[in-house]
Amino acid sequence: MPRNWQPGQELEVAQCQADLVCFGLEHKLIYSSGFIKIHQKSKKLIVPNYFNPLIRKNTAVYFFVDKKKLHNVKIFKGDGDQDRPN
């Protein structure tokens, strides 16, 4: 995502190269790497999780963790086979 991107601005496919779904990292580190936060209910920017068939929708990613160990938890969404809803 280009650093100067604004909501509502069209993007070329080549400009949008990566998405990151994570938990437990400092926001400063993520933003300084060029990522921006996208809210699940956003209609201005869609970052789909499913591509076969393509579902043009932001989707929530849920996880469970023991609250006693929360300060040590780092979670990243991997690709695996999540690109299909079936």
Secondary structure, 3 states (H helix, E strand, C coil): CCCCCCCCCCCCHHHCCCCCCEECCCHHHHHHCCCCCCCCCCCCCCCCCCECCECCCCCCCCCCCCHHHHHHCCEECCCCCCCCCC
